[in-house]
Amino acid sequence: MKKNKILLTAIKLLQRTGAELYTADLAIALKEIGFSVEIYAGMVGKLAKDIRAKGINVVTTLEQLRKTPDIIHLQYRMYDKIH
């Protein structure tokens, strides 16, 4: 079975709080069960570095994506930023 390529979005990935931690945990869990996961975030910091260390691509521009996603999980009003 083909595993979908998933793009998660976050306003920021700076520290281990709220939506930032949810995004990190979701990305790691999806990767562990075989999905291809990347994260687009407007601001990055230590948390993004920790996620990258787990083998997940974290980008601040869409041009940095390695793959075209099959599924995009948007949070907040990220549609305005990526559309």
DAWOJO-V130386 format. One record per residue. N is the residue number from 1. PHI is phi as a letter, one per 30 degrees, with the letter a starting at -180 (none if undefined). OMEGA is omega in radians with two decimals (* if undefined). Layout:
N:PHI:OMEGA / N:PHI:OMEGA
This chain:
1:none:3.12 / 2:d:3.06 / 3:c:-3.13 / 4:d:3.02 / 5:c:-3.03 / 6:c:3.02 / 7:c:3.03 / 8:c:3.12 / 9:b:3.08 / 10:a:3.06 / 11:d:-3.13 / 12:a:3.03 / 13:b:-3.06 / 14:c:-3.08 / 15:b:-3.06 / 16:d:3.11 / 17:b:2.98 / 18:h:-3.08 / 19:d:3.12 / 20:d:3.14 / 21:d:3.08 / 22:e:-3.13 / 23:d:3.13 / 24:d:-3.12 / 25:d:3.13 / 26:d:3.14 / 27:d:-3.12 / 28:d:3.14 / 29:d:3.13 / 30:d:3.11 / 31:d:-3.13 / 32:d:3.12 / 33:c:2.95 / 34:j:3.13 / 35:d:3.00 / 36:d:-3.01 / 37:b:2.97 / 38:b:3.14 / 39:b:3.00 / 40:c:3.12 / 41:b:-3.14 / 42:d:3.12 / 43:b:-3.14 / 44:b:3.14 / 45:a:-3.06 / 46:e:-3.13 / 47:d:3.10 / 48:d:3.11 / 49:d:3.11 / 50:d:3.12 / 51:d:3.11 / 52:e:3.12 / 53:d:3.09 / 54:d:3.09 / 55:i:-3.13 / 56:c:-3.14 / 57:d:3.07 / 58:c:-3.05 / 59:b:3.07 / 60:c:3.02 / 61:b:-3.13 / 62:d:3.12 / 63:d:-3.14 / 64:d:3.14 / 65:d:3.13 / 66:d:-3.08 / 67:b:3.02 / 68:d:-3.08 / 69:d:2.99 / 70:d:-3.09 / 71:b:3.06 / 72:c:3.11 / 73:c:-3.09 / 74:c:3.01 / 75:c:3.11 / 76:h:3.13 / 77:c:-3.11 / 78:d:3.14 / 79:e:3.13 / 80:d:-3.08 / 81:d:-3.07 / 82:c:-3.10 / 83:d:*
